[in-house]
Amino acid sequence: MLGHVPNLSRSLFRTRLFMYLAPSVIAIVGVTGWVGYSISDYYIHVGVERMTKVLNLAMGNALEQHLELCRQDLLNIARHEPTAENLRIFLEDRAAIRGAAYAELGYIPLEDQAVVVYVADGQAISAVPPGRVAEIRGSPLLLFNEIRNLAPGTVHMTAMREVEYPFFTSDKPYRRLSLHTFRMITPYVDASGQVVGHVFLGIDARELRNVLSLYNSPQSPIAAFPRSPTMRVAYFFDADGWIGFQSEDYARLDEPLSTQLARSGYSGSLGRPENLGAFRPFATHLPFWKMVGDVADGQSGMITLKGNDLPPEATGEYFLAYAPVHFSSVANATPQIVGGVAYLDRSRLPLLAGYEHVDTLLVVMVASMAFVLVIIYVVGTQASRPLYALADAVRAMRFQDRLLPLSLEVHGYETRILRDAVNHLVGIVNAQIEELCAKDRAIETAGMKEEVSMHKVAPDLEQALDDSMVPGIVGRGLRIEALRSEILKAARANVDVLIIGETGTGKQLAAEAVHRLSDRCTGPFISINCGALDENLLLDTLFGHTKGAFTGAKTDRKGAFLEAHGGVLFLDEIQAASQKVQQSLLRAISIRIIKPLGSDKEIPVDVRLIAATNIDLKEAIERNEFREDLYFRLNVITIHTPALRDNPEDIPALAFYYLHKAEKLVTKERVAFSKGALEKLKQYDWPGNVRELKNVVTRAVVMSEGPVIFAEDVLLDAEAKSVDASPALAEAHEGRGEDAAAVGSGLRTASETRLNARQQRVWPSIRERGEVTRAEYEQLVGGDIPSRTAAYDLQDLVRKGLLIKAGRGPATKYLVAAHKISWHAGETV
């Protein structure tokens, strides 16, 4: 018997769990179901109401468009002479195009002439003889009292009424046709501008009924999803509350007009002389008459019918949407209300959804109880094993990299006490580990602040620079050695050179090295940035011009080719040259002869061309952006300047190289890197290459307050953008030559930004003034330069960051840039 005690205890435990959990689950499921039902019922009502209102508004709009089309047709008819032949042709055309003609179409002259009346039944058209027009019950001649003062171009529309016509056919010569029509009438004006008669047409009310039927059918233009087969009906009513007709099954378009469904649930008057099928509810039906009043005021709306407002056999709620139907007698005039359209949706969707929700709730409740029984069984089975689970969790700690508190869910006071004790012990151990790690980090941080000796990192840097045949090319990596080799080979040959490399990799430095080591070292070195000049200015800069070649050309200009005669012409960003410039360059390179603008004389030149680019010219050739023949002319010897990320082993040497240059720049002595700063430089990707490294090192020397540059002094990319250029930095660079251009990521290299003679002469005056215009610049220079040249000089100062352009046209000014580093005339910027 004792062996059954554990099973008995687990059984009692499960029973208690069931007693505690079952009522809670039932209550939660019930409350959740009731809340869910309330929310879904609310939104179902909202959805049905909105859908009903949108459909009703669409019906009203469709009726208005149909009436407007009829008005336009009538005005179009009145623009032509309303002869019997013309009226018949119009009816036939209308029947052919739209499938049915108007119910009637006619002309009533003011003079003693015959009245013309045509009647149509579908596509069958019959003329009413003039002598039998009086037999028309509801004769159009009765309209004269309503149109006595009708102005030309104005259309008058009557209320719907039943009209009976003599309709003659070959097989039924005495047939009479009864139709419910809306009539429109407008004056006919002769060539002298006098009203000589009136043209009228009759609209079969079934056409308007069929519009309602279409929108209430599965073929509706705004049908969003299949609807349930619950009865829905749309109907038209006038301003007096008479329901004229209702929608029908769209498959039966020829059904006679009816109000049977529309008047369901109402008591009232049936029939009026002009429309025996019309119906008007009694005044006791307040929702209906509220709808009529709103429509008379030009308002649309929605009424939810419930309780006493529903028919006796109805359940749930009905949704009644309504909207006015407007008609404009004159285009763009204030429309008048000719009636209203109502849409009654007797949808049982909310009720059916409620039934489905209750059924679903029962299923969920049964499933929840079954799930609770399963949980109780599992929990009861596992209740005796918490201690084993706790022991397993403690044993698993030895396999963890870091001790973590136990998050094991336990049951029972004793087990919880054990778990909390283990977690307390884990907390003590982790605190001691954190203390040890903090001490290790402090030791590591102190070590990273130690000064790094150049002799340890780059022991042979100074010797290598002294022994290098290519001064200025720093580094001992394979790619740097290859670059030196390419420069030496290019220097020995007197051929054109193409330098390829990313921005900041020292393409101009390589070009200068080729020039310095070549036989042309005594000749000039002229540098042109093709990307900084537009097409015409670049052509003028390269080839020069003669006096009078264009407006403002007051003197001759040699051009870069002649300036570089006997030396080297360096064209940076060659890919930026336009097709016209490339064509001119190709000719000059091919025959070494140029022709300045405005000159008929061809001048031979002895120039070695070095071009540089930071893109793949072969891809530019494929995109038709660069000439292939020019590429092969330039690509005699190719020099590749490597990206800094491809030779990271040279970063320490370059850092110390620029560190020593920056010391001289800011008049500091014995500045050194810490281990942390040097490690930060080594781990950076350097998208700006050597130029960016130079700027970062120079900025670090300026910003550091002591002899050692720490990691926080090294500002990289986004870090540097948050630091404004300080006055100290500007002062440190005052008059420092080409190395000053390396400070700050926004400044150009020295070789790119030299001031020309004119700029050197006037720059101190401009800086003292604070601003200058183009005319003032011409006066400062001496007044003997073209306006075009003055504009070029000012734009050049803008590109160099010394001036800021403000305003447009004649009001353009050039302001001295704030917080910019500037130098005296004759020095670099």
N, C-alpha and C positions, 0 to 999 in steps of 0.2 A: 504493500500500500504506500510505503514511503516513496517508492519510485514514481508514483503518480502526482506527488505534491508539486514539483516544478511545472508539470503540464497544467495542473489545476490553477496555479498562480498565474501562469501566462494567460489562461482562459479568462480568469477574473479580470486581469489587467486589460485584455482586449474588450471585455464587456464594458468596463468603466470608460475606456477610450470611446467606444461606440456611443455610450450614453452622453458623453461630453461633446463629441464632435458632430453627431448626426443632427441634433437640433440647430447647431450653429450653421452647418452646411445648408440645411433646408432654409434657414432664415436668410443666409447670404444669397443663395440662389434665387429665392423669392424676391428679395429686395432688388437684386441686380436685374432680374427679369422685369420687375415692375418699372424700374428706372429706364431700362432699355426700351420697353414698350412705350413708355411715355415719350421718350426722345424720338423714337422712330415714328410714332403716330403723329407727333408734332411736325416732323419734317416731311412725312408723307402728305399731310394736309397742306403744308406750305408748297410742296412740289405740285400737287394737284391744282391748288389755287393759281399758282403762277402759270402753269401750263394752260389752264382754262382761260386766264386773262390774256395771255399772249395769243392764243388761238382766236379769241374773240376780237382782239385788236386787229389781227391779220384779216379777219373777215370784214370788219368795218373798212379797213384800208382797201381791200379788194373791191368792195362795192363802190367806194369813192372813185377808184381808178376806172372802173367800168363806166360810171356816170360821166367822168371827165372825158373818156374816149368818145362816148356818145355825143357830148357837147361839141367836141372838136369835129366830129363827123358832120354834125348839123351846120356848123359854121363853114365847113369846107363846101357843103352843098350850096349854102347861100351865097358863096362867092361866084357861082356860075348861074346862068339863066335857068330857072327851074322849069324847064319844059318837061312834058310827059316823057319824052325819050331819055332825057338826062336823068330823071328820077328813076326810071326803070333800070337804066344801065347801072346806076349806083347800087340799087337793091340787088341786082344780079351779081355785081362784083363783090358786094358784102357777103352774099350767100356763098360764093365760090371761095372766098378767102377765109371766112370765119365759120363756115358750115351752116349758117342760118342768116336770113335777112332780118331787118327790123320788122316789127309787127305791122307798122304802117308808115307811109311816107307820102307827104302831099304838099301842095301849094295852094294858098288861099289868096287870090289877088284882091286888091282894094277896088279896082275898076270892075266894071260889069263883064267879067270874063269867066270862063269855065273853071270850076274848082277841080284840081287834079289830085286824086287819092289812089294810092296803091296799097294793097293789103297782102301780107305774106304769111303763109303757114309753113314754117320750116323753110324749104327751098322753093316751094310753090308760090308764085307771085301772080296776083290778079288785080286788074284795074277796075275801080268802081266807076261806072259811067257817070258823067256829070249830072245826068237827070236823076240818078238814084243816090246821090250823096246824102240827101235828106233822110234816106232810109237808115242811115247809120245811127244806131242807138248810142248816145254819148257822142253826138256829132262834134267834129273839131270846130265848127262854126261858133259853138258856144264859148270858145276861148277868147273871143274878142273883148269881153268885159274884163278879162284878166290882163290883156296885153295892150290896152288902149294907149298907154304912154311908154311902150317898150322901145328903148333906144337901139339903134343899129349896133350890131356886135354883141348884144346882150341876149342871153338865152333864159327863157322862163321855163321852169319845170313844174308840172302839176302833180297832185297826189295820185296814187294808184286808183283806178276805177275800172269797172267792167265795161267793155265796149263790144257791140255786136255789129258785124259788117255783112253786107251781101257779098258772098264769095263765089264767083262764077267759075265753073270748070266745065269741060266738054261733057262729062258724064253726069254732073249734078248742076244743072243750070240755075236751080233755085236754092242752093245751099247757103246757109248763113253761118258765119264764124264768130264765136264768142271768145274774147281774149281779155285778160287783165293787163292793162298797160299803164306805163308812166309816159306822159307826153312832154316833149320839149319843143319849143317854138321860138323862132327868131325872125326879125324883119329881113326882107329882101330889098336891097337898094339898087336902083338902076344906075346907068352910066352918069346921070346928072346928079346923083347923090340923093334922090328922093326915094322914100319908102313907098314901094308900089305893091307890096304884098307881104305875106308871111309864109315861111317854110316851116313845116313841123314834121316830127317823126314820133313814132310810138315804140316804146321799149317793152317787149314782152316780159312781164314780171317773172316768168319762168326762167329767164336768163339770170336774173338776180338770185332767184331761188337756187339755181344750179351752182352759182358761185358758193353759196352757203353749203350746199350739199358736197361740193368738192372738198372744201376745207374740213368738213366733218366726216371725211371718208379716209380709208387707208391710203388713197392716192393724194392726200393733202400735200401741198408744197412744203409745209413745215412739219410734216409727220416725223417725230423723233424715234418712236419705237411702237411696236404693235400694242394696241390698246385692248382691254378686256371688252367682251360683247355687251357691256352694260349700255342701256339706252341713253343716248345723248341727242340733243336737238338744238338747232339754232333757228331763230325766227326774227323777222323784221316787224317793227311796230312804228307807228307815226307819233307825232307830237301830242295827239289826243288820246294815246294809249290803246289804239286799235291794233291788234296783231294781224298783219296782212297775210303772211304766209310763213311756212316753216321749211326747214331743210328736209330732203327725202333721201332715199337710197340712191346713191350716185349712179348705180347701174340702170336706173329707170328715170331718165331725164325728161320723158314726155308725160310723166304723171301730172294730173291737174293739181292746182294749188290747194293746200289744206292747212288747217291750224289744229288738227286733232291732238297731236302730241304736245304742242305748245300750251294748250289750254287745260292739259291734264292737271287736276288738283285745284283748278280755279272754278269759281262760279261767276257768271256775268252775262253780258248781252252777246248774242250770236247773230251776226248778219247786219248789214247796212245797205241802203239802196244801191250804192255804187260797187259794193263787194259783199255778196251774200255769205261768203265764207269767213269774213272778218270776225274777230272776237275781241271783246274788251272786258277784263275782270272788274268786279265790283270794287268800290272804294275800300272795302274791308280788307283787301289784300294789300297791306301796307308796304311790304317789300317791293311788290311790283310797281306801285305808284311812286315809291322813292326812286326807283330806277328811271321811271318816266320823267320825274322832275329833274334828276341829275342830267339826263340826256338833253332835256330842254335847255339846261344851263351850259351845255357843251362839255360835260364832265363824263369820264368813263370810270368804272369802278367794279367792285366785286361784292356780292352779298352771299353769305353762307346761310343757307336755309336749314333750320332744325326745329324740332318741337312742333308747335302749332302751325308753323309756316309750311310744313310738309303735307303732302297728300295723305289720306288716312292709311293707305296700304304701304306707305314709304317707311324705310328704316335708315338709320345713320344720318348722313348729312348730304345736302345738295349744294352745288356751287353754281351761282348765277353770276356770270360776267356780262357786262354791257358796255357799249361804246356808241357815241353819236356818229351818224353818217352825214357828212358835209357835202354841199354842192355849191360851186362858184358859178354864178351867172355870167361873170366877166373874169377873164384871166387876171390873176394876182390881186383880185378883190377879196374882201372879207367874206368867207364862205358862209352860207346859211345852212341851218340844220334841217334836213328833210325827213329825218326819222332816226331810228336807232336799231342796232342789231344786238340781240341777246343770245347768249350761249349757256344752256342749262346742262351741266354735267352731273348726271345722277350716278356718279361713280361709287362703287362699293369697295373700292380699293382699300381705304382705311379699315373698314370692317373686316374684309378678308384678311388683311395683314394682321389684325388683332387675333383672329382665329388661328392663323398660322403661328403667331408668336406664342399663344397659349400652348399649342401642340408642341412647339419646339421647347418651351419651358418645361413641360412635363418630361420630354425625352432627356433634357439636360439634367433635370433633377434625379431621374432614375440612374442616369450614367454617373452623376456625382456621388450618389449613395453607393453604387458599386465600386467606384474609385476609392471612396472612404473606407469601405470594407477591406479592399486590397491594402491600403496604407496601414490600417490597423493591424492586419495580419503581419505585414513586413516589420512594422515597428515593434509589435509584441515579440516577434521572433528574434529581433536584434537587440532587445532591451537588456539581455543578460550578457552582452558582449562589449560594453563600452570600455571596460578596463583593458581588454585585449587590444582594442583599437588604439587606446592611449599609449599602451606599451609599444605597439608597432610604430606609432608616430615618433616616440622618443628615440627608438632604435634607428629610425630613418634619418635623424639629425646628423649622424656622423658622415653621411654621404652628401651633405649640403655644403656649398661654398661659404655660406654665411648663415649663422643661426637665426632662425625666424621663430617668432612666438607661435605656439600651437593654435590653430584656428578650428580645431576639431570640435564638432557639436557633440556634447555629452549630456547624459541624463543622470540625475541623482546628485545629491549633495556631496557625497564622498568623492565621486569622480571629478566633479567640478573643482573641489579643493585641490586635488592632485594636479589637475591641469593648470590651475592658477599658480601653484607653487613652481611647477616646471617653467612656466612663462616668466615668473619673477627671476628665477635663476638665469634664464636666457637673457633677460634684460641686463642683469649685472655683468654677465660675460661680454655682451655686445658693447656695453659702456666702456669696459676695460679695453676692448679691441679698438674702439673709436679713439680712445685716448692715445693708444700706441700709434695708430695711423696718423693722428694729428701731429704727434711728435715727429714722425717720419716726414710728413709734408712740410713741417717747419724746417727740418734739416735740408730737405730738397729745395725749398724756396730760398733758403740762405745760400745754398750752393749755386742756384741759378742766378743769384745776384753777384757772384764773384766775377771779377774782371777776367776777360779772356785776352791772352797775349797773342798778337799777330804772328809771332814766331812759332807758336804752337799750331795755329790753324793754317797759316800760309807762310811757312818758314822761308821759302825762296821767292816771295812776291817781289821784293825790291830788286833782287838780283835778276829775276826774270824780266822785269820791266827795263832794267839797264841793258840786258843782253838782247832784248827782243829787237828783231829787224823791223817789226811793225809796231811802233809806239802807239799806246792808247788801246790796244787790243789786249784785254786782261783775261787771264785764265790759262789753265793747263789741260783742260778736257780735250777729248778727241775732236769734238766739233769745233772748238776754238783753234786747235792746231790746224784742222782742215781749212778754216777760214783764213788763217795767216798764210797757208800755202797757196790758196787761191788768189789772195791779194798780191803775193810776190810774183806768181806766174802772170797775173794780169799786168803788173807794173813793167815787166820785161818786154811785153808785146805792145806795139803801138796800134791796137785795134779797139773797136768799140766794146763796151762792157755792159752787161745787164745784171743788176743786183736785185735779188729777190729775198724778201724777208718781211716778217710782221712789223707792225708799227712799234718803234722803240728798240729795235734790235741793232741799231747803229749803221744803217745803210749809208748815211752821209759820211759817217766816220770812215767807213770802208772806202768810199769814193775818194775822200781826201787822202787816205793812205796810199791808194793807187797813184794819185797825182803826185804825192810827195816822193814816192819811191821810183817814179818813172823818169824818162829822159825829159819830160815836159815840166819838171818840177819848178823851173825858173819862169815858166809861163803862167798866165793868169788861171785861176780856178773860179769859174762863174757858176753859181747855183741858182736854179729856177724851180720853183714849186708850181707844177702845172695845175694842181688842184686848187690853187689860191687865186687863179686868174680866169676871167671869162675868155671866150674864143677870140674875140677881136683884140683884146688887150694882150693875150698870150702871143698872138701872131706878131703884134707890134713889138712886144718885149723880145721875142726871139730874132726877128728879122729886121727890125728897125723901120724907119720911114724917112722920106726926104721932106724938106721944107715945102709946105703947101699941099702935101699929099691928101690932107683932109682938113676939115674945119678945126682950127686950133693948133695945127702943126706949124708952129712959127719957126722952128729950127730943125735941123737934121738930127736923127737919132740912129746911132750905130746898130743897136740890137745885141742880143747876147752872143750870137754867132761871131760877130766881128769883135766884140769885147773879149771873147775867149780865143781869138786868133793866136795860134802858137801854144795854146794851153789846153785846158779841159773844160768842157761844158757839161755840168751835172743837171740832169732833168729828173727831179723827184716827182713821184706820183704820176708817172707817164701814162697810166691807164686812164687818168682824168682828162687827157687831151681829146678834143672833139675829132670827128672824122676829117674835117677840113684841116685842122692842125696836123693830124697824122699824115695826111697827103702831102702837106708842105714839108714836114720833117723827112718823109721818105725821099723826096726829091733832093733835099739838101744833103742827106746822109749819102745818097747814092752817088752824086757827082761832086759833092763838096763845093757847091756853088749856090749862092743865095741871091735874091733880088729884093731889096727893100721896097716897102710899099710906096708907090708913086714914082719909082725909078724904073727906067728901061735898061739900066746897066746891070749885068750879072757880075757878081763879085765872088771870086774864089776865096775860100776860107780853109785854113789849116787848123782844124779842131778835132780833138779826140772826144767822142761822145760817151758819157756814162749815164745810163738810165736806171731808175730804181722804181720798184713797184711792190705793193704789199698784197697783191692778189695773184691768182693763177691766170696768167695771160692766155693760156690755151683755152680755158673755160670762157674768157672774155671773147676770144675769137669765135668760139662756137655760138655765142650769143650775138655775134655781129657787132660787138662793141669795140673791137680792136682789130686793126688790119693785120692779116697774116703775113704779108710781105714785109711790113715794118717790123714785126716780131723777129723774123729771120734776119733782117738787117742788124737789129740790135743784139741779138742773141749769138754773138761771136764767142765771147767768153762770159760765162755765168758764174756769179759769186752768190752763195747762199749764206745769209746772216742767220745763225740759229736762234731759235727762241730760248729764253732763259730757262724755261721749264725742262728743256731737253738736255741741258748740261747743268744740273743742280750742284754738281761738285765744285763749280766755280763760284757759287754764291758767296762763301766766306771771303775768298780773295777779292771779288768785286766789292763786297761790303767794306773791307778795310781800305781798298783803293779809294773809294769815294769818301770814306771817313776822313782820310788825310786831306783830300781836296776840300771837304767841308770845314775842317779845322782852319785852313787858311782863309776860307771864305768868311767865317764869322769870328776870326781872330781868337780862337780858342786853342789851347795847347794840351797835349797828352790826354785826349779823349779816347775812351776805350769802350768796347762792347762788353756787356755781361753775358754769361752763358745763356740766360733766358732770352735775351734780345737776339743773340745770334741764332738760337734754336727757332725762334719765331720767324726769322728771315728765311731759314732753310726750309721750313714747312709750308711757306706760302707758295701759291701757284704762279704768281707774277704775270698776270695777263698783259700788263704794260711793259714787260720785258726789262731790259737793262735801264731804260729811261725811268721807269717807275721805281726800280731799286735805287737809282741815283737820287731821285726826289725824296723817297722815304728816308734814306740815310741822312741826306742834308737836313730834312725837317727834324729828324730825331736829334741831330747835333744842335740845332737851333733851340728846340724845345726843352732839351735836358737841362737840369739846373746844376748838375754836378759833373765830375770828370768821367762818370760811368753812365752809359746808356742802358737803361733797364727795359724790360719787355713792354712796360706800359708807355714808354717814350716812343715806341715804334708804332706809328699809326698806319694801318693798312686800309686802302680803298675806302670803305664806308666810314671807318673810324676817322680818317683824315678829313672827310667831307664836313664833319661836324665841328671842325676847328677852323676859325676864321684866320685870315692872314693878319698877323699881329704887326704893330709898328716896329717892334724889335726885328722881326724878320725882314721888313722892308729896308730898315736901316742897315742890317747886316749885308744886304745885297747891293747897297749903293755903290755903283762903279766897280763891280767885281768881274767883268768880262764874261766869257762864254759859260763858265760854271754857274753863274747866277741864273741862267735860264733853266737849270735843272730843278730849281726849287719850286715845289707846288705842282700838283698834277695838271693844272690848267695852263702852264706856261710852255712856250715853244723852246726848242734848242737854239743856241746862239746863231748858228749858221743860217737858220730860217728867218731870223727876225732882225737883221741889221737895218739900221736907219740909213736912207740915202742922204745925199748931201743937202737937199732941200729940207728934208725932215730934221736933220741935225741942226740946221741954221735957225729954224723957227720953233723947235720944240720947247726951249726955255720960255719963250713968250707965250705960247699956248698954255703951258702949265701954270704960268703966273696969272693969265686971264681966267682960267677955269673952263672956258668954252670958246668955240670958234665956228664960224660959218665958212662955206667954200669961198665966198668973195673976200672975206677977211684973210683967209689963208693965201689967196693970190696976192693980196697987198703985202702981207708979211714976207712972202718970198721975193717980191720985187715987182709984181704986176706983169711980168713978161712970160708967163707960162700959160698954156691953154687951160681952159676950164676942165677939160677931160683929164689932163694930168693932175690938176689939183684934186679932183674927185678921187682919182686913183690913190694919191698919197694919203688922203683922209681915210679911205676905206682900208688901206694898208695899216694905218695906225689903229683902226677899230679891230682888225684881225689880230693885231699884236696885243690887244688888251689895254692899250693906253687911252683910247677914246671910246665913248658910247654914243651911238647915233640916236638922236631923238627927233621926232616929228617927221613930216613928209613934205615933198615938193619944195617950194620957196621957203617954207618955215623950218627946213631941216637945220639942226644944230648938232655939233659934235662936242660932247661934254667930257672933261677929264675924268677918267674912271676913278671911283673912290676905292681906297685901300689897295691900289695897284702899285707894284714895284716899278719905279722909274729911274732912269739914269740920265746923266748929262749928255749933251750932243756928242756924237762920235763914239759912244760906247754902246754895248749891246743891250737888248731889252728882253 
